[in-house]
Every structure is written in structure tokens, then in C-alpha cells.
Amino acid sequence: MVTFKYVIKDELGIHARPAGLLVKEAGKLGSKITIEKGGKKGDAKKIFGLMGLGVKQNDEITVTVEGDTEEADADVIKTFLENNL
């Protein structure tokens, strides 16, 4: 299991467009990817799971990646977040 924290920089937080892109990116990966904020968890492969977290700008999220390729998949998600959120 790989876990890392990330602070959202996008002024709108995780809203529909980047959430859709994140779901698409996570869907390409074999690992289970969970995003947590304030005790609530959402599956990164399901848009409603992400949108339900209500992540705003400057919120810190915790990303957990579990699976056979978790190290590489965590790097992909980390890069995605840095480039899009």
C-alpha cells in the first residue's frame, strides 16, 4: 500500500471536469485508488465518489493506492494531481 498527501491548488477544487479526467486516468490503472478528505473516502474510479467528498482549494487529501503495481500507479496519480489540480 502506498499513501501520500496532496494539497489541492485548483481554485474550484475537485469539480466536474478534473474529477472526470481523474476517473478516466485512474480507470487505466490496475490498483485500487482511494481518496480521503475529512474522514470521508471516495473511490478514484467513480465520479460520484470523488464529487461527494466536496474537496475545495487548499484542502489536503490523502491518496491510498493498493495493488500489484501500486508504486507506479501512485506516481501516475501524483503526476496527474500536480498537473491538473
C-alpha positions as CSV (number, residue, x, y, z in Angstrom):
1,M,0.0,0.0,0.0
2,V,1.3,3.4,-1.0
3,T,-0.1,6.5,0.7
4,F,0.6,10.2,0.0
5,K,-0.9,13.6,0.8
6,Y,-1.6,16.3,-1.7
7,V,-3.0,19.9,-1.3
8,I,-5.5,20.9,-4.0
9,K,-4.4,24.1,-5.8
10,D,-7.2,24.4,-8.3
11,E,-9.3,27.4,-7.3
12,L,-12.5,25.4,-7.8
13,G,-11.3,22.3,-6.0
14,I,-12.2,18.9,-7.4
15,H,-15.1,19.9,-9.7
16,A,-16.7,18.0,-12.6
17,R,-14.1,18.5,-15.3
18,P,-10.9,17.4,-13.4
19,A,-12.9,14.8,-11.5
20,G,-13.9,13.2,-14.8
21,L,-10.3,13.3,-16.0
22,L,-9.1,11.8,-12.8
23,V,-11.7,8.9,-13.0
24,K,-10.5,8.3,-16.6
25,E,-6.8,8.2,-15.6
26,A,-7.5,6.0,-12.5
27,G,-9.5,3.7,-14.7
28,K,-6.5,2.9,-16.8
29,L,-4.6,1.6,-13.7
30,G,-4.8,-1.8,-12.1
31,S,-4.6,-0.7,-8.5
32,K,-7.4,0.3,-6.1
33,I,-7.2,4.1,-5.6
34,T,-8.9,5.8,-2.7
35,I,-9.0,9.5,-1.9
36,E,-9.8,10.6,1.6
37,K,-10.7,14.1,2.9
38,G,-12.0,14.8,6.4
39,G,-12.7,11.2,7.3
40,K,-14.7,10.6,4.1
41,K,-13.4,8.3,1.4
42,G,-14.1,8.0,-2.3
43,D,-13.1,5.6,-5.0
44,A,-11.0,7.5,-7.6
45,K,-12.6,5.3,-10.3
46,K,-16.1,6.6,-9.6
47,I,-17.0,10.2,-10.3
48,F,-19.8,10.4,-7.6
49,G,-17.3,9.1,-5.1
50,L,-15.0,12.0,-5.8
51,M,-17.6,14.7,-6.1
52,G,-19.2,13.6,-2.8
53,L,-16.0,14.5,-0.9
54,G,-16.6,18.2,-1.6
55,V,-12.8,18.9,-2.0
56,K,-12.1,22.7,-2.2
57,Q,-9.0,24.7,-2.9
58,N,-6.3,24.3,-0.2
59,D,-7.9,21.1,1.1
60,E,-5.4,18.3,1.9
61,I,-6.4,14.9,0.5
62,T,-4.9,11.6,1.3
63,V,-4.4,9.2,-1.6
64,T,-4.1,5.5,-1.0
65,V,-3.0,3.1,-3.8
66,E,-3.2,-0.7,-3.3
67,G,-2.3,-3.4,-5.9
68,D,0.4,-5.2,-7.7
69,T,1.6,-2.1,-9.5
70,E,0.9,0.4,-6.6
71,E,4.3,2.2,-6.8
72,A,4.0,3.0,-10.5
73,D,0.3,3.8,-10.2
74,A,0.9,6.1,-7.3
75,D,3.4,8.0,-9.4
76,V,0.8,8.3,-12.2
77,I,-1.8,9.7,-9.9
78,K,0.6,12.1,-8.2
79,T,1.7,13.5,-11.5
80,F,-1.9,13.8,-12.6
81,L,-2.8,15.8,-9.5
82,E,0.2,18.1,-9.8
83,N,-0.6,18.8,-13.5
84,N,-4.4,19.2,-13.1
85,L,-5.4,20.0,-9.5
